[in-house]
């Protein structure tokens, strides 16, 4: 498992599963001739996307950033339609680190779409139960409200199975919340109305987890928004804001979905200055900037 230390914080990427989605949907109005130079696709025009939670260890506490695609939560039709090649091995990943779910102090949910939230619950015989019981699950208030009352569009990604059995664990916030000294969850909207990012600052050491504002390294361009975004113009403005801030402060950008890079750092011209690659899966040498 790959890891990155940023000041007092250590990030480790766990195995949350993998799916394959249409590249056109993931890059919106960007022509394939452009996005395919930065991120490869298969013969079905699908791109590989990890759904890997990040274990954040900070000041003696352990936090889980998002929860993976889950295990045993999807129907055969959903597995086929979402191109799921591997389901979550979250608990196995923790075990390999000498940990268990009981060692997690809180879960930090950037948003509650199924590919981020399915790992919150699991089937135990005929009952859905918490994967990580008795800990707070932090999420933006707008996201929490839409999860419980989805609209005609979002009902396809906000699933009752992912919140109803554990609704007493959720803790919602408005614009931002301090999780620990230097660590904040900040509401951005864009991808979903309640989407949030995480920002950690320890002196000059910074990481920014952009979640689905920048799901892969190939979404570095501020104008490259997803067709899945509910509010793409908001995504563009928020990405611009946090890319400018992070690049000016030499921040690491961390990823949940990227199949090739776990984290990257850029200079003011957008050139690569640092990287954490996904082990055994080398980047295929496509255009980067």
C-alpha positions as CSV (number, residue, x, y, z in Angstrom):
1,X,0.0,0.0,0.0
2,X,1.2,3.5,-0.9
3,X,1.6,6.2,1.7
4,X,2.6,9.8,2.0
5,X,3.7,11.9,5.0
6,X,2.7,15.5,5.0
7,X,3.8,17.3,8.2
8,X,2.2,15.5,11.2
9,X,-0.2,13.6,8.9
10,X,0.4,10.2,7.2
11,X,-1.9,9.1,4.4
12,X,-2.2,5.4,3.3
13,X,-4.3,4.3,0.4
14,X,-6.5,1.2,1.1
15,X,-8.2,-1.1,-1.4
16,X,-11.7,0.1,-1.9
17,X,-12.4,-1.5,-5.3
18,X,-12.3,-0.5,-8.9
19,X,-14.9,0.4,-11.6
20,X,-14.8,1.5,-15.2
21,X,-16.9,4.4,-16.4
22,X,-17.4,6.0,-19.7
23,X,-14.6,8.4,-20.5
24,X,-16.9,10.9,-22.2
25,X,-19.0,11.1,-19.0
26,X,-15.9,11.6,-16.9
27,X,-14.6,14.4,-19.0
28,X,-17.8,16.1,-20.0
29,X,-17.6,18.3,-23.1
30,X,-13.8,17.7,-23.5
31,X,-13.3,15.9,-26.8
32,X,-11.8,12.4,-26.6
33,X,-8.9,13.5,-28.8
34,X,-7.8,15.6,-25.9
35,X,-8.6,13.7,-22.8
36,X,-7.4,10.3,-24.2
37,X,-3.9,11.9,-24.4
38,X,-3.9,12.2,-20.6
39,X,-5.9,9.1,-19.4
40,X,-6.2,5.8,-21.3
41,X,-9.4,4.1,-22.1
42,X,-10.4,0.6,-23.2
43,X,-12.2,-0.6,-26.4
44,X,-15.5,0.3,-24.8
45,X,-14.3,3.9,-24.2
46,X,-14.2,3.2,-20.4
47,X,-11.5,4.5,-18.1
48,X,-10.3,2.7,-15.0
49,X,-11.2,4.4,-11.7
50,X,-10.2,3.3,-8.3
51,X,-12.5,3.8,-5.3
52,X,-9.8,3.7,-2.7
53,X,-10.4,5.2,0.8
54,X,-7.5,7.1,2.4
55,X,-6.4,6.2,5.9
56,X,-5.3,9.5,7.6
57,X,-3.3,9.1,10.8
58,X,-2.9,12.4,12.7
59,X,-2.1,13.2,16.3
60,X,-2.8,9.7,17.5
61,X,-6.2,9.5,15.7
62,X,-7.1,7.6,12.6
63,X,-9.6,8.9,10.1
64,X,-11.1,7.2,7.0
65,X,-11.6,9.5,4.0
66,X,-14.6,8.1,2.0
67,X,-15.4,4.4,2.2
68,X,-15.0,2.6,-1.1
69,X,-17.5,0.9,-3.4
70,X,-18.3,-1.7,-0.7
71,X,-18.5,-5.5,-0.9
72,X,-21.7,-7.5,-1.7
73,X,-23.7,-4.3,-2.0
74,X,-24.2,-4.3,-5.8
75,X,-26.5,-6.3,-8.0
76,X,-25.1,-8.2,-11.0
77,X,-26.7,-5.6,-13.3
78,X,-24.9,-2.7,-11.4
79,X,-21.6,-4.6,-11.5
80,X,-22.0,-4.8,-15.2
81,X,-23.2,-1.3,-15.8
82,X,-20.6,0.3,-13.6
83,X,-17.8,-1.9,-14.9
84,X,-16.9,-3.1,-11.4
85,X,-13.8,-5.4,-11.7
86,X,-13.0,-5.6,-8.0
87,X,-15.0,-4.9,-4.9
88,X,-13.7,-3.4,-1.7
89,X,-11.1,-5.1,0.5
90,X,-11.2,-2.4,3.2
91,X,-11.0,-4.6,6.2
92,X,-8.3,-6.8,4.6
93,X,-6.3,-3.6,3.9
94,X,-6.6,-2.5,7.5
95,X,-5.6,-6.0,8.7
96,X,-2.4,-5.8,6.6
97,X,-1.5,-2.7,8.5
98,X,-2.1,-4.4,11.8
99,X,-5.4,-2.5,12.3
100,X,-9.1,-3.2,12.3
101,X,-12.2,-1.1,11.9
102,X,-12.3,-0.6,15.6
103,X,-9.1,1.5,15.2
104,X,-10.9,4.1,13.1
105,X,-11.9,7.2,15.1
106,X,-14.1,8.9,12.5
107,X,-15.1,8.8,8.8
108,X,-14.8,11.9,6.6
109,X,-17.2,11.8,3.7
110,X,-16.5,14.2,0.8
111,X,-20.0,13.3,-0.5
112,X,-22.4,10.4,-0.5
113,X,-22.6,9.1,-4.1
114,X,-22.7,5.3,-4.1
115,X,-19.1,4.9,-5.3
116,X,-18.0,6.7,-2.1
117,X,-20.6,5.6,0.4
118,X,-21.3,1.9,-0.4
119,X,-18.5,0.9,2.0
120,X,-20.3,2.5,5.0
121,X,-22.6,-0.5,5.4
122,X,-22.4,-4.3,4.8
123,X,-24.7,-7.2,4.9
124,X,-24.6,-9.5,8.0
125,X,-26.9,-12.3,7.2
126,X,-30.1,-10.5,6.2
127,X,-29.3,-7.2,8.0
128,X,-27.4,-4.2,6.9
129,X,-24.9,-3.0,9.6
130,X,-22.2,-0.5,9.9
131,X,-18.8,-1.4,8.6
132,X,-17.3,1.1,11.1
133,X,-19.7,1.2,14.0
134,X,-20.0,3.8,16.8
135,X,-17.9,6.5,15.2
136,X,-19.0,9.9,13.8
137,X,-19.4,10.1,10.0
138,X,-18.8,13.8,9.0
139,X,-20.6,15.1,5.9
140,X,-21.9,18.5,4.7
141,X,-25.5,19.3,5.8
142,X,-26.7,19.9,2.2
143,X,-25.3,16.5,1.2
144,X,-26.9,14.8,4.1
145,X,-30.3,16.3,3.3
146,X,-30.1,15.3,-0.4
147,X,-29.0,11.8,0.6
148,X,-32.2,11.4,2.5
149,X,-34.4,13.2,0.0
150,X,-32.8,12.7,-3.4
151,X,-34.3,14.4,-6.5
152,X,-35.3,12.7,-9.8
153,X,-31.6,12.8,-11.0
154,X,-29.7,12.1,-7.8
155,X,-32.0,9.2,-6.7
156,X,-29.8,6.9,-8.8
157,X,-26.7,7.6,-6.7
158,X,-28.0,8.3,-3.2
159,X,-29.1,4.9,-1.9
160,X,-31.0,4.2,1.3
161,X,-28.9,1.2,2.0
162,X,-25.9,3.4,2.5
163,X,-27.4,5.6,5.2
164,X,-30.6,4.4,6.8
165,X,-29.0,1.6,8.9
166,X,-26.4,4.0,10.4
167,X,-28.2,7.4,10.3
168,X,-27.4,8.0,14.0
169,X,-23.7,8.1,13.2
170,X,-23.8,11.1,10.8
171,X,-22.7,14.5,11.9
172,X,-23.4,17.3,9.5
173,X,-21.8,20.7,9.1
174,X,-22.5,23.9,7.1
175,X,-19.6,25.7,5.4
176,X,-16.6,24.0,7.1
177,X,-15.6,22.1,10.2
178,X,-12.3,21.6,12.0
179,X,-11.7,17.9,12.5
180,X,-8.3,18.3,14.1
181,X,-5.7,21.1,14.4
182,X,-4.8,22.1,10.8
183,X,-7.4,19.7,9.2
184,X,-10.7,21.1,7.8
185,X,-13.5,19.8,5.8
186,X,-14.8,22.6,3.5
187,X,-18.0,22.7,1.5
188,X,-17.5,23.5,-2.2
189,X,-20.6,22.2,-4.0
190,X,-20.1,21.6,-7.7
191,X,-19.9,17.8,-8.2
192,X,-22.9,17.6,-5.9
193,X,-24.6,20.4,-4.1
194,X,-23.1,19.3,-0.8
195,X,-19.6,18.2,-2.0
196,X,-16.7,18.9,0.3
197,X,-12.9,18.8,0.1
198,X,-10.3,18.3,2.8
199,X,-7.5,20.7,3.5
200,X,-4.6,20.0,5.9
201,X,-2.0,22.5,6.8
202,X,1.0,22.0,9.2
203,X,3.2,25.0,8.7
204,X,4.5,24.8,5.1
205,X,3.3,21.2,4.7
206,X,-0.1,21.0,3.0
207,X,-2.3,18.5,1.3
208,X,-5.6,19.1,-0.4
209,X,-8.0,16.3,-1.1
210,X,-10.1,17.6,-4.0
211,X,-12.3,14.5,-4.1
212,X,-14.5,14.7,-7.3
213,X,-13.6,18.3,-8.2
214,X,-10.4,16.7,-9.5
215,X,-11.0,12.9,-9.5
216,X,-7.8,12.1,-11.5
217,X,-4.6,13.8,-12.5
218,X,-6.1,14.2,-16.0
219,X,-8.6,16.7,-14.6
220,X,-5.9,19.2,-13.7
221,X,-7.3,21.7,-16.2
222,X,-9.8,23.8,-14.3
223,X,-12.2,23.8,-17.2
224,X,-12.4,20.0,-17.4
225,X,-15.5,19.2,-15.4
226,X,-17.5,15.9,-15.3
227,X,-20.8,15.3,-17.1
228,X,-21.7,13.8,-13.7
229,X,-21.3,17.2,-12.0
230,X,-24.7,18.7,-10.9
231,X,-23.2,22.2,-10.9
232,X,-20.3,22.2,-13.4
233,X,-19.7,26.0,-13.3
234,X,-19.3,25.8,-9.5
235,X,-16.9,22.9,-10.0
236,X,-14.8,25.0,-12.4
237,X,-14.6,28.0,-10.0
238,X,-13.9,25.9,-6.9
239,X,-11.2,23.9,-8.7
240,X,-9.6,27.1,-9.9
241,X,-9.6,28.6,-6.4
242,X,-8.1,25.5,-4.7
243,X,-5.6,24.8,-7.5
244,X,-4.3,28.4,-7.3
245,X,-4.1,28.2,-3.5
246,X,-2.4,24.8,-3.5
247,X,0.1,25.5,-6.2
248,X,1.1,28.8,-4.6
249,X,1.7,26.9,-1.3
250,X,3.4,23.8,-2.8
251,X,0.6,21.6,-1.7
252,X,0.1,17.9,-2.4
253,X,-3.1,16.9,-4.2
254,X,-4.4,13.5,-3.2
255,X,-6.7,11.2,-5.2
256,X,-9.5,8.7,-4.5
257,X,-10.2,7.7,-8.1
258,X,-6.9,7.8,-10.0
259,X,-5.7,4.5,-11.2
260,X,-2.1,5.7,-11.7
261,X,-1.3,8.3,-9.2
262,X,-2.0,8.6,-5.4
263,X,-0.8,12.1,-5.0
264,X,0.8,14.9,-7.1
265,X,2.4,18.3,-6.6
266,X,2.7,21.0,-9.3
267,X,4.7,24.1,-9.9
268,X,3.2,27.4,-11.0
269,X,3.2,26.4,-14.6
270,X,1.3,23.2,-13.8
271,X,4.4,21.0,-14.3
272,X,4.8,17.9,-12.1
273,X,7.1,18.5,-9.1
274,X,6.4,15.4,-7.0
275,X,4.4,12.2,-7.3
276,X,3.3,9.1,-5.5
277,X,2.5,6.4,-8.0
278,X,0.2,3.5,-7.5
279,X,2.6,0.5,-7.1
280,X,2.9,-1.9,-9.9
281,X,0.7,0.2,-12.2
282,X,3.1,2.5,-14.0
283,X,1.6,5.5,-15.8
284,X,1.4,4.6,-19.5
285,X,3.4,7.6,-20.7
286,X,0.6,9.7,-22.1
287,X,0.8,13.5,-22.2
288,X,0.7,15.0,-18.7
289,X,0.3,18.8,-18.9
